[in-house]
């Protein structure tokens, strides 16, 4: 893959991640404002999900495996 294509792909991925970050932040703020969820509760939930997912095969691993 050429350096230009790789750079463009990296830039596109970074822009998508920024958009997802903004969407998630807005959602969390809205849930906090409505008293549905606190930042601490969200962080606890995320840590729990990460802990449970350790050792499991990820969809991307299956999709992009060379098997």
Order of alpha helices (4+ residues) and beta strands (2+ residues): alpha-alpha-alpha
